[in-house]
Amino acid sequence: MDNQSVIQAPPKSRIEKTHDKIRDGGLPVPTTARSAFESGNGRPCAGCSETITQFERMATVIASVALRRLHEECFTAWATFSE
């Protein structure tokens, strides 16, 4: 196979991954939710599935009777989501 003919899509951003997860039903559609921000704790983000490191801000959200942890940017993408 000719390697020059293979085109790879660029990796998706955390925001795109979060929006995809909402569309696919992996995250609830945003509603009024309680949230708090703190340093990351090494757990995966509920939005993009990437690890939230201790050097990143993490939103802890109670939504749809479940505790979810998201990067700050994924939280913003989730909270402001609209089709």
LINRA-V919651 format. One record per residue. N is the residue number from 0. RES is the residue in one letter. PHI is phi in radians with two decimals (none if undefined). NEAR is the number of other ideal C-beta (glycine too) atoms within 12 Angstrom. D_CENTER is the distance of its C-alpha to the mean C-alpha in Angstrom with 1 decimal. Layout:
n;res;phi;near;d_center
N;RES;PHI;NEAR;D_CENTER
N;RES;PHI;NEAR;D_CENTER
This chain:
n;res;phi;near;d_center
0;M;none;5;35.9
1;D;-1.35;6;35.7
2;N;-1.09;7;32.8
3;Q;-1.27;6;33.0
4;S;-1.54;7;32.2
5;V;-1.53;8;28.8
6;I;-1.97;8;26.0
7;Q;-1.77;7;22.5
8;A;-1.24;7;19.6
9;P;-1.14;7;17.7
10;P;-1.08;10;14.4
11;K;-1.33;17;11.3
12;S;-1.34;17;9.4
13;R;-1.03;29;5.8
14;I;-1.13;26;6.4
15;E;-1.09;20;8.3
16;K;-1.08;28;6.2
17;T;-1.13;35;3.9
18;H;-1.09;28;7.6
19;D;-1.06;22;9.1
20;K;-1.14;29;7.7
21;I;-1.13;31;9.1
22;R;-1.07;17;12.2
23;D;-1.44;13;12.8
24;G;1.54;10;12.8
25;G;-1.35;21;10.3
26;L;-2.28;33;8.9
27;P;-1.21;24;11.7
28;V;-1.09;21;12.6
29;P;-0.99;26;12.4
30;T;-2.39;17;15.6
31;T;-1.15;12;17.3
32;A;-2.44;24;15.6
33;R;-1.49;15;16.7
34;S;-2.53;26;14.6
35;A;-2.52;18;15.7
36;F;-1.98;20;14.6
37;E;-2.74;19;15.9
38;S;-1.23;19;15.8
39;G;-1.06;25;13.4
40;N;-2.26;18;15.2
41;G;1.50;15;14.3
42;R;-1.47;22;12.1
43;P;-1.30;22;9.1
44;C;-1.31;36;5.6
45;A;-1.21;35;5.3
46;G;-1.53;40;2.0
47;C;-1.82;32;3.5
48;S;1.26;22;6.4
49;E;-1.45;27;7.9
50;T;-1.16;18;10.2
51;I;-1.69;32;10.1
52;T;-1.35;16;13.7
53;Q;-1.15;13;16.4
54;F;-1.60;13;16.6
55;E;-2.00;26;13.2
56;R;-1.42;24;12.7
57;M;-2.12;33;10.6
58;A;-1.64;33;10.4
59;T;-1.83;27;11.9
60;V;-2.19;33;12.0
61;I;-1.78;18;14.6
62;A;-2.46;27;13.8
63;S;0.90;19;15.9
64;V;1.03;11;17.8
65;A;-2.37;14;15.1
66;L;-1.53;18;13.7
67;R;-2.23;35;10.0
68;R;-2.03;36;8.7
69;L;-2.38;43;5.7
70;H;-1.00;37;6.5
71;E;-1.01;30;8.7
72;E;-1.21;27;7.6
73;C;-1.24;40;4.1
74;F;-1.05;36;6.6
75;T;-1.09;22;9.0
76;A;-1.08;30;7.5
77;W;-1.22;39;7.2
78;A;-1.16;29;10.6
79;T;-1.87;15;12.2
80;F;-1.11;25;11.4
81;S;-2.71;11;14.8
82;E;-1.24;7;16.2
